[in-house]
Amino acid sequence: MKSQHAVAFLLCAFLNSVAFAAEVVPFTPDALKKAQLAGATVVVDFHADWCPTCRTQATALRELAKEPAFAKVTFLTADFDEEGALKKELRVAAQSTVVIFKGQREITRAIGVTRTDGLRDLVKKGL
């Protein structure tokens, strides 16, 4: 009987961690606006498929999105080559730029940060 309770407990813990995980989703103006108006922490990653730094950065951001501490963070990936208006609005000149917002206020940004720890520190500034 104890083993059944242990299995049930572990299953619930696993399902809770999955249920509260965020995910990295493609940028849309509506997604950004909705998250900002809700006062959420928003990470906008300017990504280009041809950029090796961006690919490494994307892997780290996907890892962060799974961490329970960031369950309420909105992670958006903007296509660097396609989102010209957004790049102009946010004054983004290089791919692999990450911009962190708390609501509608920009908190911080970085270019080329690929280490999970470095990105974690940036996202925490928006919490």
Secondary structure in CASP SS format (residue, H / E / C, confidence):
PFRMAT SS
TARGET T0000
AUTHOR 0000-0000-0000
METHOD secondary structure of the structure
MODEL  1
M C 1.00
K H 1.00
S H 1.00
Q H 1.00
H H 1.00
A H 1.00
V H 1.00
A H 1.00
F H 1.00
L H 1.00
L H 1.00
C H 1.00
A H 1.00
F H 1.00
L H 1.00
N H 1.00
S H 1.00
V H 1.00
A H 1.00
F C 1.00
A C 1.00
A C 1.00
E C 1.00
V E 1.00
V E 1.00
P E 1.00
F C 1.00
T C 1.00
P H 1.00
D H 1.00
A H 1.00
L H 1.00
K H 1.00
K H 1.00
A H 1.00
Q H 1.00
L H 1.00
A C 1.00
G C 1.00
A C 1.00
T E 1.00
V E 1.00
V E 1.00
V E 1.00
D E 1.00
F E 1.00
H E 1.00
A C 1.00
D C 1.00
W C 1.00
C C 1.00
P H 1.00
T H 1.00
C H 1.00
R H 1.00
T H 1.00
Q H 1.00
A H 1.00
T H 1.00
A H 1.00
L H 1.00
R H 1.00
E H 1.00
L H 1.00
A H 1.00
K C 1.00
E C 1.00
P H 1.00
A H 1.00
F H 1.00
A C 1.00
K C 1.00
V C 1.00
T E 1.00
F E 1.00
L E 1.00
T E 1.00
A E 1.00
D E 1.00
F C 1.00
D C 1.00
E C 1.00
E C 1.00
G H 1.00
A H 1.00
L H 1.00
K H 1.00
K H 1.00
E H 1.00
L H 1.00
R C 1.00
V C 1.00
A C 1.00
A C 1.00
Q C 1.00
S C 1.00
T E 1.00
V E 1.00
V E 1.00
I E 1.00
F E 1.00
K E 1.00
G C 1.00
Q C 1.00
R E 1.00
E E 1.00
I E 1.00
T E 1.00
R E 1.00
A E 1.00
I E 1.00
G C 1.00
V C 1.00
T C 1.00
R C 1.00
T H 1.00
D H 1.00
G H 1.00
L H 1.00
R H 1.00
D H 1.00
L H 1.00
V H 1.00
K H 1.00
K C 1.00
G C 1.00
L C 1.00
END
